[in-house]
Every structure is written in structure tokens, then in C-alpha cells.
């Protein structure tokens, strides 16, 4: 498939719009990348169009261009021949004709002249066709600008955690601290704006915590997802919310004193169900999210084996926190 400017423009806009509806793209690609691609493509079209306006067409001979022949006709008259017929000079189309065909054409013209009919004339030019694609191209350009405007002034102003005011951030951190304390069994302090680097902490991609201590740090994106769930009844993308719940529960178990990452994951997936319910999810949804996290654990642990849950992380196993039920986690 040839990627014409129109197809590239449509593809870029589709990718930009898809970013807002596909959590997988949001987690893998920062918003500035698809936005920059669309903006760069439109800038390329603009600069290219301005450059074409000052381009001097190449010089050509006296023959008509192919586009002229397509629009106005006359291909058979490219190489006319001037022939004397009964003392009269007549132009005849000669392009692509053999000597025999030309002789037949001369004889046909002679008969026309004898009957008093005019000789063959060059075909009348067809009216120029209406411009094709230009109105659509203009509409597409306006559509792209409209999409970019929506991104700039409607979608991007929601800056996530940084877009919340100080009171909202404080309220969220207080809530997450209470939820972590419910798991850790003692007072905790969950913060959403930094990562700890002190001795005695364990550090992951989405959070850090003091093993057996009271201080934990979560990334702003995790805090914001939990804020939306708790205070705006926004369950969001299933996998993103599940991940946020598992991260908070994971750090809470470190605060409780568990240092083994695999065991901590196993406990977190089980505690995440109650955590999700307290933050507004139904039990069925919360359980489904934690089952997904457990199912994805093996894939995640390929790059970080220490996070793989042990074999006893199963229904009735030594790491089962509630052996009185048949559901796990």
C-alpha cells in the first residue's frame, strides 16, 4: 500500500484518537509522542505546500503534456501529416499509423472531399474536469486541526495527579495511608510525590516502602488512578486499576514486615480484593482484577524473577490468607 499524504494524515489522527481509548497504548506511549507525530506531519504538509507555490515549472517542448492530453484530448494528433489531396493541403492524424493505414486514411479523406464533406478535424477539447480532492483535503486539514485543538484544550488540561489541587492530593494521601495501615497493622504514611532512597527500603517501578516501617511512596500515576476510583467513582481501565490496587497492597505488606517480593505479591493479590471494595468496587470486580494480576504474574516475573509468587500461593496453600473459602485470591 502506498502511503499518500492523505493516508498518512488519516492514520496519524486515528492513532492519536486511539491513544485515548486504549489503555495499552497509554501505558506504553507517552501522550506527547502521538501528538508530536500529528503536529510534525501537519507542519510538513504546510511547509511543503508553501514551497510548491514558489516552484518554477520545468521547461518543456512544444508537445502537450500528458495531463493536457488526458483533460482535453488529441492524442492521435500528436504527429499530424500534411498531405496533398486533389490539389488541396489537408492535415491528417498520423500518430501510430502504418503506411497502409495512412494510405487508407488519405483515400477516405479524398472520398469525403468529393462528397463535399469537410476533412477530419482535430477533436474538440473536453471541458476541464472539476478539481478533485481539494475540498476534501481542506476538510481533512480542518479536521486534523480540530482534533489537535480538542487534545490541547480539552483532554490535556487533565494533567493527572499534578492537575489536582493541594487539598485533593492531601485527602488522597490520607486515604491511601489509612488503607495501607489496615493491611500493615500499624500507622502508615503513604506519599505520592517522591521515591525513598533510604536504607531499609525496597524499591520497585511503581513504589517503595520501608520493610516493617511506616513510610511508603507511590508514583503519581498510581495515586491518581486510586484517587479517581475512590472519589470520582471512576473504575477506569480494568488492568490499570488492578495494577494500582496491587501496588498499594504490595507496599502495605512491605510495611507490615514482609521482605520477600514473591510472597509479598501473593499476599497483595489477596488483600487487593478488600482494598478494591473499600475504594468503591464490587467484590466481583475487585476479585476479577486480582485474579488478572495473579495470572499476569508469571509474564511479569520473566524480567524480574524475584517477583514470581511461590508455588504455595494457591487455594489451600501455605500462603492462602483465607483457607475457609474456595476462592483464590
C-alpha positions as CSV (number, residue, x, y, z in Angstrom):
1,X,0.0,0.0,0.0
2,X,1.3,3.4,-0.9
3,X,1.2,5.9,1.9
4,X,-0.1,9.1,0.3
5,X,-0.1,12.3,2.3
6,X,-3.9,11.8,2.8
7,X,-3.5,8.3,4.1
8,X,-0.6,9.4,6.4
9,X,-2.8,12.2,7.8
10,X,-5.8,9.9,8.4
11,X,-3.5,7.2,10.0
12,X,-1.9,9.8,12.3
13,X,-5.2,11.1,13.5
14,X,-6.6,7.5,14.1
15,X,-3.5,6.7,16.2
16,X,-3.9,9.9,18.2
17,X,-7.6,9.2,18.9
18,X,-6.9,5.5,19.7
19,X,-4.4,6.5,22.4
20,X,-7.3,8.0,24.5
21,X,-9.3,4.8,24.3
22,X,-6.7,2.0,24.5
23,X,-5.1,1.7,28.0
24,X,-2.3,-0.4,26.5
25,X,-1.2,2.5,24.3
26,X,-1.4,4.9,27.2
27,X,0.8,2.8,29.4
28,X,3.3,2.2,26.6
29,X,3.4,5.5,24.8
30,X,3.5,9.0,26.4
31,X,0.9,11.4,25.1
32,X,3.5,13.8,23.6
33,X,4.6,11.2,21.1
34,X,1.4,10.7,19.0
35,X,0.7,14.4,19.5
36,X,4.1,15.3,18.1
37,X,3.7,12.9,15.2
38,X,0.4,14.6,14.1
39,X,1.8,18.1,14.6
40,X,5.0,17.3,12.7
41,X,3.0,15.8,9.8
42,X,0.8,18.8,9.5
43,X,3.8,21.1,9.6
44,X,5.4,19.0,6.8
45,X,2.3,19.5,4.7
46,X,2.2,23.2,5.4
47,X,5.9,23.8,4.6
48,X,5.6,21.6,1.5
49,X,2.6,23.5,0.3
50,X,4.3,26.8,0.8
51,X,7.4,25.5,-1.0
52,X,5.4,24.3,-4.0
53,X,3.9,27.8,-4.5
54,X,7.3,29.2,-5.4
55,X,8.4,26.3,-7.6
56,X,9.0,27.2,-11.3
57,X,7.7,24.5,-13.6
58,X,10.3,22.8,-15.7
59,X,10.6,23.9,-19.3
60,X,9.2,21.6,-21.9
61,X,9.0,21.4,-25.6
62,X,6.1,22.3,-27.9
63,X,4.3,19.0,-27.3
64,X,1.4,19.0,-24.9
65,X,1.8,17.4,-21.5
66,X,0.2,14.1,-20.7
67,X,-2.2,15.8,-18.3
68,X,-3.3,18.1,-21.1
69,X,-4.0,15.2,-23.4
70,X,-5.9,13.5,-20.6
71,X,-8.1,16.5,-20.0
72,X,-8.5,17.9,-23.5
73,X,-8.0,15.0,-25.9
74,X,-5.9,15.0,-29.1
75,X,-3.6,12.1,-28.6
76,X,-4.0,11.0,-32.2
77,X,-2.9,14.4,-33.4
78,X,0.5,14.5,-31.8
79,X,2.3,13.9,-35.1
80,X,0.0,15.2,-37.9
81,X,0.9,14.9,-41.5
82,X,0.3,17.5,-44.2
83,X,-1.0,15.7,-47.3
84,X,-1.9,16.9,-50.8
85,X,-5.2,15.5,-51.9
86,X,-6.6,16.6,-55.3
87,X,-4.6,19.8,-55.1
88,X,-5.7,20.6,-51.5
89,X,-3.5,20.5,-48.4
90,X,-5.1,18.5,-45.6
91,X,-3.8,17.7,-42.1
92,X,-4.3,14.1,-41.2
93,X,-3.6,12.3,-37.9
94,X,-0.5,10.2,-38.3
95,X,0.4,9.0,-34.9
96,X,0.7,5.2,-34.5
97,X,-0.5,4.5,-38.1
98,X,1.3,2.3,-40.6
99,X,1.8,3.3,-44.2
100,X,-1.1,1.2,-45.3
101,X,-3.4,2.7,-42.6
102,X,-2.3,6.2,-43.6
103,X,-3.0,5.4,-47.3
104,X,-6.5,4.2,-46.4
105,X,-7.0,7.4,-44.4
106,X,-5.9,9.5,-47.4
107,X,-8.4,7.6,-49.6
108,X,-11.2,8.1,-47.1
109,X,-10.4,11.8,-46.9
110,X,-10.4,12.0,-50.7
111,X,-13.9,10.5,-50.8
112,X,-15.1,12.9,-48.1
113,X,-13.9,15.8,-50.2
114,X,-15.5,14.5,-53.3
115,X,-18.9,14.3,-51.4
116,X,-18.4,17.8,-50.3
117,X,-17.8,16.8,-46.7
118,X,-15.1,18.6,-44.6
119,X,-11.9,16.7,-43.9
120,X,-11.2,15.3,-40.4
121,X,-10.6,17.9,-37.8
122,X,-8.7,17.7,-34.5
123,X,-11.1,16.6,-31.7
124,X,-12.7,19.4,-29.8
125,X,-11.1,19.8,-26.3
126,X,-13.2,18.5,-23.5
127,X,-14.1,20.9,-20.7
128,X,-11.5,20.8,-17.9
129,X,-12.5,18.4,-15.2
130,X,-13.6,19.8,-11.8
131,X,-10.8,19.9,-9.3
132,X,-10.7,16.6,-7.4
133,X,-9.8,16.1,-3.8
134,X,-9.1,19.7,-3.0
135,X,-12.3,20.3,-0.9
136,X,-11.8,17.0,0.8
137,X,-8.2,17.8,1.5
138,X,-9.2,21.1,3.1
139,X,-11.8,19.4,5.2
140,X,-9.3,16.8,6.3
141,X,-6.9,19.6,7.3
142,X,-9.6,21.4,9.3
143,X,-10.5,18.1,10.9
144,X,-6.9,17.5,12.0
145,X,-6.7,21.0,13.4
146,X,-9.9,20.3,15.3
147,X,-8.6,17.1,16.8
148,X,-5.4,18.9,17.9
149,X,-7.5,21.6,19.4
150,X,-9.5,19.1,21.4
151,X,-6.3,17.4,22.6
152,X,-4.8,20.7,23.7
153,X,-7.7,22.4,25.3
154,X,-10.0,19.5,26.5
155,X,-8.0,16.4,27.0
156,X,-4.6,17.6,28.0
157,X,-5.7,20.0,30.7
158,X,-6.5,17.0,32.9
159,X,-2.9,16.6,34.0
160,X,-3.4,13.7,36.3
161,X,-2.0,13.9,39.8
162,X,-0.4,17.3,39.1
163,X,-3.8,18.6,38.0
164,X,-5.3,18.1,41.4
165,X,-5.2,21.0,43.9
166,X,-3.3,20.6,47.2
167,X,-6.3,19.7,49.2
168,X,-7.3,16.9,46.9
169,X,-3.8,15.5,46.9
170,X,-3.7,15.6,50.7
171,X,-7.1,14.0,51.0
172,X,-6.0,11.2,48.7
173,X,-2.7,10.6,50.6
174,X,-4.6,10.4,53.9
175,X,-7.0,7.8,52.4
176,X,-4.2,5.7,51.0
177,X,-2.3,5.9,54.3
178,X,-5.4,4.6,56.2
179,X,-5.9,1.8,53.7
180,X,-2.2,0.8,53.9
181,X,-2.5,0.9,57.7
182,X,-5.4,-1.5,57.5
183,X,-3.1,-4.1,55.8
184,X,0.1,-3.3,57.7
185,X,-1.5,-3.4,61.1
186,X,0.0,-0.1,62.3
187,X,0.1,3.6,61.4
188,X,1.5,4.3,57.9
189,X,2.3,7.4,55.8
190,X,1.8,7.0,52.1
191,X,3.2,9.8,49.9
192,X,2.6,10.3,46.2
193,X,5.3,12.8,45.1
194,X,8.7,11.2,45.6
195,X,10.6,7.9,45.9
196,X,12.5,6.9,49.0
197,X,16.2,6.0,48.8
198,X,16.9,5.4,52.5
199,X,18.5,2.3,53.9
200,X,15.9,-0.4,54.7
201,X,13.5,0.3,51.8
202,X,12.6,-1.9,48.9
203,X,12.1,-0.1,45.6
204,X,10.0,-1.1,42.6
205,X,8.9,0.6,39.4
206,X,5.7,1.9,41.0
207,X,6.5,2.4,44.6
208,X,8.9,2.0,47.5
209,X,8.4,1.1,51.2
210,X,10.3,0.7,54.4
211,X,10.2,-3.0,55.4
212,X,8.5,-3.1,58.7
213,X,8.4,0.7,58.8
214,X,5.7,3.3,58.3
215,X,6.7,5.3,55.2
216,X,5.9,4.3,51.6
217,X,6.0,6.2,48.3
218,X,3.8,5.6,45.3
219,X,4.2,7.1,41.8
220,X,1.8,9.9,41.0
221,X,0.1,7.8,38.3
222,X,-0.8,5.1,40.8
223,X,-2.1,7.7,43.3
224,X,-4.2,9.4,40.6
225,X,-5.8,6.2,39.5
226,X,-6.7,5.3,43.1
227,X,-8.0,8.9,43.6
228,X,-10.3,8.6,40.6
229,X,-11.6,5.3,41.8
230,X,-12.2,6.4,45.4
231,X,-13.5,10.0,44.9
232,X,-14.9,10.1,41.4
233,X,-16.4,6.5,41.1
234,X,-14.2,6.0,38.0
235,X,-13.2,2.4,37.7
236,X,-11.1,3.3,34.6
237,X,-9.3,0.8,32.6
238,X,-9.5,-2.7,34.2
239,X,-5.8,-3.5,34.1
240,X,-4.7,-0.1,35.2
241,X,-7.0,0.0,38.2
242,X,-6.0,-3.6,39.1
243,X,-2.3,-2.7,38.9
244,X,-2.8,0.4,41.2
245,X,-4.6,-1.7,43.8
246,X,-1.9,-4.4,43.7
247,X,0.8,-1.8,44.1
248,X,-0.7,-0.2,47.2
249,X,-1.4,-3.6,48.8
250,X,2.1,-4.7,47.9
251,X,3.8,-1.7,49.6
252,X,1.5,-2.1,52.6
253,X,2.7,-5.7,53.1
254,X,6.3,-4.5,53.0
255,X,5.3,-2.0,55.7
256,X,3.9,-5.0,57.7
257,X,7.4,-6.6,57.6
258,X,7.4,-8.9,54.6
259,X,10.5,-8.5,52.5
260,X,10.3,-11.4,50.1
261,X,8.9,-10.0,46.8
262,X,7.1,-13.1,45.6
263,X,5.4,-13.7,49.0
264,X,4.5,-10.0,49.2
265,X,2.9,-10.2,45.7
266,X,0.9,-13.3,46.8
267,X,-0.4,-11.5,49.9
268,X,-1.1,-8.3,48.0
269,X,-3.2,-10.0,45.4
270,X,-5.4,-11.4,48.2
271,X,-5.6,-8.2,50.2
272,X,-6.3,-6.2,47.0
273,X,-9.9,-7.6,46.9
274,X,-10.9,-5.9,50.2
275,X,-8.9,-2.8,49.3
276,X,-10.8,-2.5,46.0
277,X,-14.1,-3.0,47.8
278,X,-13.4,-0.2,50.3
279,X,-12.4,2.1,47.4
280,X,-15.7,1.6,45.6
281,X,-15.5,-1.6,43.5
282,X,-17.9,-4.5,43.7
283,X,-16.5,-7.7,45.2
284,X,-16.8,-9.5,41.9
285,X,-14.9,-6.8,40.0
286,X,-12.2,-6.5,42.7
287,X,-11.7,-10.3,42.7
288,X,-11.5,-10.3,38.9
289,X,-8.9,-7.7,39.0
290,X,-6.7,-9.5,41.4
291,X,-7.1,-12.8,39.5
292,X,-5.8,-11.0,36.5
293,X,-2.8,-9.7,38.4
294,X,-2.1,-13.3,39.6
295,X,-2.5,-14.6,36.1
296,X,-0.1,-11.9,34.7
297,X,2.5,-12.5,37.4
298,X,4.4,-15.2,35.5
299,X,4.7,-13.0,32.5
300,X,5.9,-10.0,34.6
301,X,8.3,-12.2,36.5
302,X,10.2,-13.2,33.4
303,X,12.1,-9.9,33.6
304,X,12.1,-9.8,37.4
305,X,12.1,-13.4,38.8
306,X,12.1,-12.3,42.4
307,X,8.5,-11.1,41.9
308,X,7.3,-14.6,41.0
309,X,4.8,-15.9,43.5
310,X,5.8,-19.2,45.2
311,X,4.0,-22.5,44.5
312,X,2.2,-22.3,47.8
313,X,0.4,-19.2,46.5
314,X,-2.8,-21.1,45.8
315,X,-6.1,-22.1,47.2
316,X,-5.4,-24.0,50.4
317,X,-1.7,-23.4,50.2
318,X,0.5,-22.1,53.0
319,X,0.2,-18.5,51.6
320,X,-3.6,-18.6,51.4
321,X,-4.8,-15.9,53.8
322,X,-8.4,-17.3,54.0
323,X,-8.4,-21.1,53.8
324,X,-12.1,-21.1,54.8
325,X,-13.1,-20.2,51.3
326,X,-12.6,-22.0,48.0
327,X,-11.9,-18.7,46.1
328,X,-8.4,-17.7,45.4
329,X,-7.3,-15.0,45.5
